[in-house]
């Protein structure tokens, strides 16, 4: 049970760490978008004074920048709360300087084999080990009850010596006495078989619990494996260049807008697509990492380094 506690603590701590890393990357993304919008709004203000931009475009870009600032503050708040949660797991006080995540998501190709994962879980998961120990304890308890009810008998021998009695009323000569006997105690409690039946029932219950735990653990491993495979496929979809292409389109739209070749709406639409893809990609990376941690938790293993 102590090993199981440590396994869960390590997995929960890893999840908190990568959740904090996710919130950090979202905050940095929102901050970067705000800087872009602020620069765009400043440029539109200067172009408006020079007569190269309309008042509506300048007002719109200023509004977008101010609205984005709210998202920056919201994401900063979530990031700070994640740091507090992480500090608690690190044993730090609230007043201590929090540790800032400096790692990346552990995305790489992992070759897992479902059969081996299930075998490892059955061999090492604490629930099954506890069920096995419970069965052993119940079997020993039954053996003890049977031993206490075993047939018993006692053999007794005695030797005595009496000297001469010269009493006139009841005189008796000297003599040596030897006696032997056997006794059979009657255990009336053996008539009641309730304790034996209860012990036998406990063994059957522990065996049923073992089979139930085995089935439950197998189900958890299969579900965790399916989630891992699905999340990996999602990451692979993003790795075909979706985010990079959206970034190139956004830079091109901004450049064209500044040269008067396209409208502000084109820039905002490109920016919306870019932000959405970036946020979804960060969430997908965290989802993949989460599925990896949960798969190893379910399989009773741990080889995530970092």
N, C-alpha and C positions, 0 to 999 in steps of 0.2 A: 504493500500500500504506500510505503514511503517512496519507492521507485516510481509508482504511478503519480504521486503528488509532484515529484520533481519533473517528470515528463510533461505533465500538464502545465506546471509553472513555467517551464522553459518555452513551451509552445505559446502560451498566453503572452509571455514577455516578448517573444519574437513578433507576434501579431501586433502588439502595441507599438513596437519599434517601427515596423513597416507602415503602420497606420499613421504614425507621426511623420515618417518620411513622405508619405502620400500628401498629407496636409501641408508639409513644407513645400513640396513641388507645386501644389495648387496655388499656394500663396505667392510663390516666385513667379508663376505664370500670370496671375492676376496683376501683380506689380509690373511685370514687363509690358502687358497690354496697356496698363494705365500710362506708362511712360510714352508708349507709342501714340496714344490718344492725346495726351497732354502736348506732345510735340506737334501733332497734327493741328490741334486747336490753336496753339501759339502761331503756327505758320499761317493758318486761316485768318487769324486776327491781323497779322502783318499784311497778308494779301488783301484783306478788306480795306485797310488804310490806303493800300496802293491802288485800289480799284480793280484788283484782279480776281476777287471772290465776292460772292453775294453775301448779304447780311444773314440770310437764312442758312447758308452753308456754314458760316462762321458760328452762328448760334447753335446749330445742330452738332457740330464737332465739339463745341464747348460743353454742351449738355451730355454728350456721350462720355467725355472725359470725367465730368463730375459724377455721373452715374457709375462709372467704373471704379471710382474712388471708394464708393460704398462697398463694392464687391471685394476690394482690397482689404478693407477694415474687417469685413466678415470672415474672410479667409485667414487673416492674421489672428483673429480671436479663436478660430478652430485650431489653428496651429499651436497657439499658446496653451490651450486646454490639453492638447495632445502631449505637449511637453510636460505638463504637470502630471498627467497620468504616467508617463514614462519615468519621471523623477521618483514617483512613489515606488515603482517596481525596482528602481535602482537603490532604494533606501535613502534617498536624499530628502532633506527638509524643503519645505516650500520656499524658504528664504535663500536656499543654495542656488548657485548658478546652474541652470538646467543643461544637460548634455544635448547638443544639437546633432541630429543624425547626419552622418557624413558618408554613408554608404549608398549603394544603388540597389535596385531590386535584383534579386538573384535569378535573372532570366537566362536560362541556357537549356539546351536539349538534354532531357533526362530520360533514360531508358528504364522504365519500370515494367516488371512482369507481374501481372495480377496474381497468378498462382503463388509466386514466391512471397508477395506481400501478404496474402492470406495466411500462408504457412508461418511466416514470421510473427504475425499478429496472434495466431493461436498459440505459438510457443512462448511469447513474451508479454502479452497483455495481462495486466494485473488481475483483471476480473476473472480470467480463467485460472490463473495461479491460485487465487483465493478460493475458487470453487473446488479445485483439486484438494487443497488443504482442508477445506470443510468436510469433504468426503472422507479423507483419512481420519480426521478427528471423530467423525460420527461412527466409522467402522471400529475404531479403538474403544469408543464408549460402549458399543454393543458387545465387544469381546469382554470388556470389564464386567458388564452386567451378567453375561453368561457365566463368567468365572465365579462371581459372587453367588450364583444359584447352583453351583456344582454340588454333587452329592458329597457329604462329609460324615465321618464317624470318628469316635475317640476310643483308644485302647487305654485301659488303666490297670496298674498293678500296685499292690501294697504289701508291706511286711510289718508285723507287729510282734512284740514280745511282752508277756505278762509274767511277773514274778509270783512266787508262792503267796497265797493269801491265807493267813492263819486265823482269820476271824472265826470264832466258834459258831457264829450264826450262819455264815456262808463261806466256808473254807473252799479254796481252789488251788489246785496244783499249778506249778509253773508250766507255761507252754509257749511255743512259737506259732505265730499265725501268718499265713500267706494267702492273699486274695488277688483275683484278676477279674476284669470285666470289660465289656464293650458297650458303647452307647451310640445311639442313632438319633441326632437332634432332628426334630420335625420342623422344617421350614414352611410354616403356613403361608408366608409371603410369596412362596413360589407358585401358589395357586393363582395369584393375580399376575397375568401376563401383560398388563398394560404398559409397564416400563419397557419391556422387550419390544412390544409392537411399536411403541413410540420411537425407540431407537432405530428399528428397521425402517420406519416411515421417514425418519430424518435422513437416512442414507439415500432412500429413493428420491427424496426432495432435493438433496444436494446434487444427485446425478442429473435430475431434470433441470436444475438450475445451470449446471455445467453445459448441457446441450443447448439450453436457451441462450446462455451467454455466448456460446460458440456461434450460434446462428446469428445473433445480434451483431457480433463483432465482424463476422463475414459480410453481413449486409452493410455495415459502416465502411468497411474497406472498399467494397465494390462501388458504393455511392461516391466516396471520396475520390476514387480512381476515375470515375466518369466525369466528375467535376474538374479534375485536373486536366484530363484530355481535352475537355471542352474549352477551358480557359486558355490552354496552350494554343489551340486552334484560333482563338480570338486574337491572341497576340500576333500570331503569324499573319493574320489578315492585316493588322496595322503595319507590319514590317515590310509590306510591299511598296511603301513609299507614300501612304496617304497623308501623314502629317507633314512630311517634307514638301510634298506638292502643294498642300494648302498654304504653307509658309511662303513658298515662292509666289503663289498667286497673290497673296496679301501684299507682299513687297512690291509686286508689279502694279497692283491696283493703286497703292499709295503713290508710287512714282508717276503713274499716268495722271492721277488726280492733281498732283502738285504741278504737273506740266499743262493742266487744263484739258487733258485728252479724255477724261472720264469724270463721272459725277461722284459725289460723296456717298450716295446710296450704294454704288458698286464697292466702294472701300468698306463700308459697314457690313455689307453682305459677306464679303470675303473674310472679314475679321470674325464675324459670327461663326462661319464655317470652321475657321482655323481654331478658335477657342473651343468649340464643341468637340472637334477631333482631338485636340490636346488633352482636354479634360477626360474624355472617354478613354484615351490611351493610358493616362495615368491611372484611372480606375481599373482598366484592364490589367495593367502591370501589378497593381495591388491584389486584384482578384486572383491572378495567377499565383502570386506569392502566398496568398491565403490558402488557396487550394493545395499547394505543395506542403505547407505546414500541417494542414488538416489531414492530408494523406499520410504523412509520416507519423502523425499522432495516432491515427487509426491503425496503422501497421505496427505500432510499437517500436519505431526506429527513429534515428536522428542523425543526419549527416549534413545539415545545413550549416555552413561556416560563414563567417563574416563578422 
